[in-house]
């Protein structure tokens, strides 16, 4: 099983906080600065997503191996 759809990010609280960030960033008057800040936040979000998905996958594999040992 591979978790790559990022569907776990469809959490209402996550989406609400993301929208708050984008709303606040939208108030930045300097266009280039606003775009740089949004791009950097999205890079950080993507990296965090990849790390979390790897951790989920590792936990799944460990749980699967542990359950096989008990059989």
HELIX and SHEET records of a PDB file:
HELIX    1   1 UNK A    7  UNK A    9  5                                   3    
HELIX    2   2 UNK A   12  UNK A   25  1                                  14    
HELIX    3   3 UNK A   31  UNK A   70  1                                  40    
END                                                                             
